[in-house]
Amino acid sequence: MLLIIIGPTLSTLFHGHEIDDTKFLLNDLMHTIKMMAAYIIVFIIHDIIIAPLLVHKHKPWLYFLGVVALGAVFMLYQCNNRPDEPLPPKIENSQQPVAPPPEIAPGKSAPVEPPPFRRHDILAMIMFLFGIGTNIGVKFYFRSIIARKEIEDLEKENLNQNLLQLRYQLHPHFFMNTLNNIHALVDIDPKKAQQCIIDLSKLMRYVLYESNHEFVQASREIEFMANYVSLTRIRYSDKLTFTVDSPDDGTHVWIPPLIFVSFVENAFKHGVSYNKESFINIVGKIYDGKDGKPRMYWTCHNSKRKSNGDSKKKVAEASGIGLSNIRQRLNLMFGTNYSLNITDGTDDYLVEMDIPVFNSDPSTNATHNA
């Protein structure tokens, strides 16, 4: 459309401002309209056949040959359909007779033939290159948008897969050990066994159903962690000290589900001893960030159990895999708007995590805003 609008104007400007031959201008206008039709055909061929060779099929040489062939055909058509040259202006009321053309003197060459490419041809080639250049640029732009959308979908799918993996990170050994402990408590302490069954059912319900949401209330996550700790610490002696310091009950704070369980699970697995004094201290604090939005500073500080070289290697490998999964999940959810620091000391292990939180469910708000 842009070529059709500016084409006739540019063509007229190339002839100058002194032309007053109406018939010539009409013929030139008709020629320009025909050329615009040729541009449209060229654009369609390039858009449907040639451009996909580069944008979608990634074959630059075929694209280059296609553009050259299309340009050659277009220029052949252009050279065979040049507009007529304008007639010289008429000299009115001239009393002097027009002198005949001088004869060519012996030894002098004949007048030089006009060049094979004229101003119309140069203008046509410029508009040809402008048209295909614009077309390929627009195609790459929309292709980048589609590619970005595909990447976002893949990242979202990856996030869901990571969340699913974290959901089932409470592997069957945990449930098997818990059921064995409950079985042992049935005869020793029936009331405690009943309470453990209730805690286990709450834990499983949360993992299977509530953690499907993108965000949950922090209070639900705190309750989940309390049930998890209550069931896990049955296997350990009273030499374990477990403390939680959280001034906020979490009812008005929304966070990603199962974001803390890996760290607490590792604290029990690799930091708690069956016969020595051990500790796990968890602290959660809500504060306002520099941008005025709420954030959570969460720490898990636990003792380290002495182990041999092979055990240390297995612990490091297991912790590395879990930490990598958590970092990847945090990267997908928060980008660079979080911090996760791990301090692996001689006798203790400290996890410090700072993440953004929300005063309401962001997924619900996004749905309403959409």
C-alpha positions in Angstrom: 0.0 0.0 0.0 2.8 2.4 0.8 4.4 1.8 -2.6 1.1 2.4 -4.4 0.7 5.7 -2.6 4.2 7.1 -3.1 5.1 5.5 -6.4 3.3 7.9 -8.8 4.5 10.9 -6.9 8.2 9.7 -7.0 7.9 8.9 -10.7 6.6 12.4 -11.5 9.3 14.1 -9.3 11.9 12.2 -11.3 10.7 13.9 -14.5 11.0 17.4 -13.0 8.4 20.2 -12.6 8.4 21.6 -16.2 6.4 18.9 -17.9 3.0 20.0 -19.2 2.3 17.3 -21.6 -1.0 15.9 -20.3 -1.0 12.8 -22.5 2.5 12.0 -21.4 1.7 12.3 -17.7 -1.4 10.1 -18.1 0.7 7.4 -19.9 3.3 7.7 -17.1 0.7 7.4 -14.5 -0.8 4.3 -16.1 2.7 2.8 -16.4 3.3 3.5 -12.7 0.1 1.8 -11.7 1.2 -1.3 -13.7 4.5 -1.2 -12.0 2.7 -1.1 -8.6 0.8 -4.2 -9.6 4.2 -5.8 -10.4 5.5 -4.7 -7.0 2.5 -6.4 -5.3 3.1 -9.6 -7.3 6.8 -9.5 -6.3 5.8 -8.9 -2.7 3.4 -11.9 -2.6 5.9 -14.2 -4.2 8.6 -13.1 -1.8 6.2 -13.3 1.2 4.8 -16.8 0.4 7.6 -18.6 -1.4 11.0 -17.0 -0.9 11.0 -15.5 2.6 10.0 -18.7 4.4 13.3 -20.3 3.0 15.2 -17.9 5.4 12.8 -17.3 8.2 11.4 -20.8 8.8 13.6 -23.3 6.9 16.9 -21.5 7.6 18.3 -21.9 4.1 20.1 -18.6 3.4 21.6 -19.7 0.1 18.3 -20.8 -1.4 16.8 -17.5 -0.2 19.6 -15.5 -1.8 19.2 -17.4 -5.1 15.4 -16.8 -4.9 15.8 -13.1 -4.4 18.4 -12.8 -7.2 16.1 -14.7 -9.6 13.0 -12.7 -8.6 15.0 -9.4 -9.0 16.3 -10.5 -12.4 12.7 -11.2 -13.6 11.5 -8.0 -12.2 14.2 -5.9 -13.8 13.6 -7.6 -17.1 10.0 -6.6 -16.9 10.9 -3.1 -15.9 13.4 -2.6 -18.7 10.8 -3.8 -21.3 8.1 -1.6 -19.9 9.8 1.8 -19.5 7.7 4.9 -19.8 8.1 7.2 -22.8 10.6 10.0 -22.5 8.9 13.5 -22.2 8.7 15.6 -25.3 10.7 18.8 -25.4 8.7 21.9 -24.5 7.1 23.7 -27.5 8.6 27.1 -28.5 5.7 29.4 -29.2 5.8 32.5 -31.5 9.3 31.7 -32.6 10.2 33.6 -35.9 13.4 31.8 -36.4 13.4 28.6 -38.5 14.7 25.5 -36.9 18.1 24.6 -38.3 18.5 21.1 -39.6 20.7 18.8 -37.6 24.4 19.1 -38.5 25.9 16.3 -40.5 28.4 14.1 -38.8 31.8 15.2 -39.9 34.2 12.7 -41.3 36.3 11.0 -38.6 33.7 11.7 -35.8 31.7 9.0 -34.0 27.9 8.7 -34.0 25.9 10.0 -31.0 26.2 7.7 -27.9 23.3 5.3 -27.3 21.3 5.9 -24.1 22.5 3.8 -21.1 20.8 0.4 -20.5 19.7 1.5 -17.0 17.8 4.8 -16.6 16.4 6.7 -13.7 13.2 4.7 -13.7 15.2 1.4 -13.5 17.2 2.7 -10.5 14.0 3.8 -8.8 12.3 0.5 -9.5 15.3 -1.5 -8.0 15.3 0.7 -4.9 11.6 0.2 -4.3 12.1 -3.6 -5.0 14.8 -3.9 -2.4 12.8 -1.7 0.0 9.8 -3.9 -0.4 11.5 -7.3 0.2 13.6 -5.8 2.9 10.6 -4.6 4.8 8.8 -7.9 4.2 11.7 -10.0 5.6 12.1 -7.6 8.5 8.5 -7.8 9.5 8.6 -11.6 9.2 11.6 -11.8 11.4 9.9 -9.5 13.9 6.8 -11.6 14.2 8.9 -14.8 14.1 10.8 -13.5 17.2 7.5 -12.8 19.0 6.3 -16.4 18.3 9.7 -17.8 19.3 9.6 -15.8 22.5 6.1 -17.0 23.3 7.2 -20.6 22.6 10.2 -20.1 25.0 7.9 -18.7 27.7 5.5 -21.7 27.2 8.5 -24.1 27.5 9.7 -22.3 30.6 6.3 -22.5 32.1 6.1 -26.2 31.3 9.5 -26.7 32.7 8.4 -24.9 35.9 5.4 -27.2 36.2 7.6 -30.2 35.7 10.0 -29.0 38.4 7.1 -28.3 40.7 5.8 -31.8 40.0 9.2 -33.2 40.8 9.3 -31.3 44.1 5.8 -32.5 44.9 7.1 -36.1 44.7 10.4 -35.3 46.4 8.8 -36.7 49.5 9.7 -40.1 48.1 8.2 -43.4 49.3 10.8 -44.0 51.9 9.4 -41.1 53.9 5.9 -42.6 53.8 7.2 -46.1 54.5 9.2 -45.0 57.5 6.3 -43.0 58.8 3.9 -45.9 58.5 6.3 -48.2 60.2 6.6 -45.6 63.1 2.9 -45.4 63.3 2.6 -49.1 63.4 5.1 -49.2 66.3 3.1 -46.5 68.1 -0.2 -48.3 67.9 0.6 -50.6 70.9 2.9 -48.1 72.7 0.9 -44.9 72.4 -2.4 -45.3 70.6 -3.4 -41.6 70.9 -0.1 -40.5 69.4 -0.5 -43.0 66.6 -3.9 -41.6 65.8 -2.5 -38.1 65.7 0.3 -39.2 63.4 -2.3 -40.7 61.0 -4.2 -37.4 61.0 -0.9 -35.5 60.3 0.0 -37.9 57.5 -3.4 -37.5 55.9 -3.1 -33.7 56.0 0.4 -33.9 54.6 -0.7 -36.1 51.7 -3.8 -34.0 51.0 -1.6 -30.9 50.8 0.9 -32.5 48.5 -1.6 -34.0 46.1 -4.2 -31.2 45.9 -3.3 -27.8 47.3 0.2 -27.7 45.9 -1.2 -27.8 42.4 -1.8 -24.1 42.7 0.9 -21.7 41.6 0.7 -19.8 44.9 -0.6 -20.8 48.3 -1.1 -19.0 51.6 2.0 -19.1 53.7 -0.1 -20.3 56.6 -0.9 -23.4 54.7 2.8 -24.0 53.9 3.6 -23.5 57.6 1.0 -26.0 58.6 2.4 -28.4 56.0 5.9 -28.0 57.4 4.6 -28.5 61.0 3.0 -31.8 60.0 6.1 -32.9 58.1 8.4 -32.1 61.1 6.0 -33.8 63.5 6.0 -37.0 61.5 9.8 -36.9 60.8 11.0 -36.3 64.3 9.3 -39.5 65.6 12.4 -41.4 64.4 14.8 -39.2 66.4 15.5 -38.9 70.1 14.8 -36.0 72.3 18.3 -34.7 71.6 16.9 -32.9 68.6 16.0 -29.2 69.1 13.7 -27.8 66.5 12.6 -24.2 66.6 10.5 -22.0 64.3 10.5 -18.2 64.6 7.8 -16.6 62.5 6.1 -13.4 63.8 3.5 -13.5 61.0 1.0 -16.3 60.9 1.0 -16.2 57.1 -2.7 -15.8 56.5 -2.2 -12.6 54.4 1.0 -13.8 52.6 1.1 -15.8 49.4 4.1 -17.8 48.4 5.0 -20.6 45.9 4.1 -24.1 47.4 6.8 -26.5 48.6 9.5 -23.9 48.4 11.0 -24.8 51.8 10.6 -28.6 52.2 13.8 -29.5 50.3 15.9 -27.6 52.8 14.1 -28.9 55.8 14.3 -32.5 54.4 18.0 -32.1 53.9 18.4 -30.8 57.4 16.8 -33.9 58.8 18.6 -36.3 56.5 22.1 -35.0 56.8 22.1 -32.8 59.9 20.3 -34.7 62.6 22.2 -37.4 64.7 20.4 -40.3 66.4 22.7 -40.2 69.5 24.1 -36.7 69.7 22.7 -33.2 70.3 21.3 -31.8 67.0 19.4 -28.7 66.1 17.3 -27.2 63.3 16.3 -23.5 63.6 14.0 -22.0 61.1 13.3 -18.2 60.9 10.9 -16.4 58.6 10.5 -12.7 58.4 8.3 -10.5 56.2 9.6 -7.0 55.4 9.1 -4.3 52.8 11.7 -4.2 50.0 13.3 -1.1 48.4 10.4 -0.9 45.9 7.9 -1.0 48.8 6.7 -4.5 47.9 6.6 -7.2 50.6 9.4 -9.8 50.7 10.3 -12.8 52.9 13.7 -13.5 54.4 13.8 -17.2 55.4 16.7 -19.1 57.0 17.2 -22.7 57.9 20.2 -23.3 60.2 21.0 -26.9 61.2 23.8 -29.0 62.7 25.8 -31.4 60.5 26.2 -35.0 61.3 29.7 -36.4 61.1 30.1 -38.9 58.3 32.8 -40.8 56.4 34.2 -39.8 53.0 31.7 -41.9 50.9 28.7 -40.6 52.9 29.9 -37.0 52.5 30.1 -37.6 48.7 26.6 -38.9 48.6 25.3 -36.1 50.7 27.0 -33.5 48.5 25.6 -35.1 45.3 22.1 -35.3 46.7 22.2 -31.8 48.1 23.6 -30.5 44.8 20.8 -32.0 42.7 18.1 -30.6 45.1 19.8 -27.2 45.2 20.0 -27.1 41.4 16.3 -27.9 41.1 15.4 -25.2 43.6 17.6 -22.6 41.9 16.1 -23.4 38.6 12.6 -23.1 39.9 13.4 -19.8 41.6 14.9 -18.5 38.4 11.9 -19.4 36.4 9.5 -17.8 38.9 11.4 -14.7 40.0 14.2 -14.2 37.5 16.9 -12.2 39.3 14.5 -10.9 41.9 15.6 -13.3 44.7 18.7 -14.4 46.5 19.7 -17.9 47.8 22.9 -18.2 49.8 24.3 -21.5 51.2 26.9 -21.6 53.9 28.4 -25.0 54.3 30.4 -24.8 57.6 32.4 -27.4 59.5 29.7 -28.2 62.0 26.6 -26.5 60.7 24.7 -25.7 57.5 22.9 -22.3 56.8 20.4 -21.6 54.1 19.4 -17.9 53.5 16.7 -17.2 51.0 15.1 -13.9 50.1 12.0 -14.0 47.8 9.2 -11.7 46.9 5.8 -12.5 48.4 2.3 -11.2 47.8 -0.6 -10.0 49.8 -3.1 -11.8 47.6 -3.0 -14.7 45.1 -1.2 -13.3 42.0 -2.6 -16.0 39.7 -6.2 -15.0 40.7 -5.4 -11.3 40.2 -3.9 -12.0 36.8 -7.0 -13.9 35.7 -9.3 -11.1 36.8 -7.1 -8.5 35.1 -7.1 -10.5 31.9 
